[in-house]
Amino acid sequence: MLTRAAAERLVSTVPTEPYLAGRWDSSQSADTFDVIDPVTERRLTTVAAAGAGEVDRAVSHARSALDEGAWGRTDGSTRALLLHRLADLIEARSEEFAILESLDVGKPAFEPRAIDLPQTIQTFRYFAGWADKLEGRSIPTGAYMGRPTHSYTVREPVGVVAAITPWNSPTMIGAWKIAPALAAGCAVVLKPPEDAPLTSLLLASLIEEAGFPAGAFSVLPGLGAVTGQALIDHPGVDKISFTGSPETGYKVAVAAAKGFRRTTLELGGKSPQIVFGDANLDDATMGVAAGVFANQGEVCAAGSRILVARAVYDEFVERLVARARDIKVGDPFDEGTTMGALINARQLERVSGYIKTGADDGARLVTGGGRPDRKGFFVEPTLFAEVDNTMTIARQEIFGPVGAVIPFDSDTEAVTIANDSDYALAATLWTSDVNRAHALARRVKAGAVAINGWAPLDPRLPWGGSKLSGQGRELGWAGIEANTEEKSVTAVLSYAPDK
Ligand code: TXE
């Protein structure tokens, strides 16, 4: 059994400075910020924050690594090799990553062990596979002033990519941005979340060992409003890949509009999980509970609106409540803990505020709603029944372990409720009728629909949403498209065939 003390000792091995131009660099950093443990509320470490100077140097070095340096000259098969090496290095230290993520985010280590780290490694390997397959097309174009033409396309890196990640799953979400960008040949400047920067700093320490040339990848820890804002405002950044709140996403979009720079924005959701009357209720109970409570509910794809057919409503609520009561909230390093703490005091206040609003609005609190009597940003797994889709708790992203259970009477009503949302990221359908499942999967507005399983992750699948959930797709081939520009080349041939 891993102890908290051993985990805390690991923190002292993690570098705490910006990593840029191929070295650790805090020469100009005047500011620092504390990394707080969400469970003990104690300081884990203090990190040097990158200021505008470091941002400028990181972006300039990234630019020259691409335009004049070794990175721009690195061919696809070498990029593939480097990404595979990085995946191997992460795999070799995956236990360290998992422990640090657990400590930093406040979640039990079985989650990063089973999900975040395997997904991270798989993502780097998947995109290593694309790196030497970025082919163009040959397009049969017409004659130009009587002369034949020869046209083809090439796929080129977008350039310098700023990656800004959130604190809920920084390692995995970081990989979703870094791996496709590096595979495409872009240079990446990562701004990790100030609430959980440790695994991103550990990752930076592996970059040189993997063999990436200086400037290909930098990590700039710091506050969003300072480091993040300086990065998105920097004119040398060609693309911004952001995961976080719609409010910050809007700032990213406005900053990117200057110069019409590209963005990928993943801004969370209010995803429906629809349980039809014919669903296997054992499976649905397990899956729906995971969908709303995994990672303390701090998941962009959290299935926080639980739509249940009236015929099975009472039974399902009872089962779900029993499942929620089985969850053991506590220190991630205590034996048997299955749910940890929220990330910070602000999130605790925000989630507690939503719980109060749910009760004030007349939803029926069927379990949870309180906080364990202890230090740390904990909140109980909470479920509201008889929720109406117009209530605040059904409309706004809570980003905590709070589910709103909404009854429906027909398939059409279920789809109408599911689509009546400002968000459109993910949806889950629970039914034993395969025809119904595939027909309704087409009608539900979401970037990803899962049938009889909650949000299965796979780097081969495109990921992203629409409406307030954001714009663009990461992962899969879409991840490569998002980091490349397609250029056409046409040669007018100075050859006229014999008349
Ligand atoms: O997000 P922010 P917060 C949602 C969730 C949560 C809410 C608030 O509902 O309750 O957002 O969380 C960086 N320029 N999601 O305040 O601020 C910041 O440093 C550039 C859903 O933590 O959006 C961090 O690295 N960057 C989401 C990142 O943005 C800036 C996951 C996200 O922080 C910046 C997280 C600025 N001006 C929160 N300001 C999801 N989609 O999964 C902040 N940042």
Residues whose N, C-alpha, C, O or C-beta is under 5 A from the ligand:
A	BS01	TXE	I164 T165 P166 K191 P192 P193 E194 G222 L223 G224 A225 G228 Q229 I232 T243 G244 S245 T248 K251 E266 L267 G268 V299 C300 E397 I398 F399
